Amino acid sequence: MQKTDLIKKVAESANLTQADAAKAVNALIEVITESLKSGEKVTITGFGTFEVRESAARTGTNPRTKEKITIAARKRPTFSPGSQLREAVSGKKA
């Protein structure tokens, strides 16, 4: 599903115009992004949790030259699904 498909589904589900649904979806994405940038964890009960995790620097190998390279430490966004989402997708109780 693409973002435009999501906006159409939200518009249909919430009985909104596509323009209003687009504003809502874009606002949600912006709020989650800004919260993660400021170091906050975003929890949507029943759906899941967005948070930033840090990965340590490590040594890797360039696959073309087989040369050892250093991969820098970085922050990366992660998502952990909530129990209701896991159950809905798998069809099983956790």
PyMOL commands that set and color helices and strands:
alter all, ss='L'
color gray80, all
select helices_A, chain A and resi 3-14+18-37+83-90
alter helices_A, ss='H'
color red, helices_A
select strands_A, chain A and resi 42-44+48-55+58-61+68-71+74-81
alter strands_A, ss='S'
color yellow, strands_A
deselect
rebuild
show_as cartoon
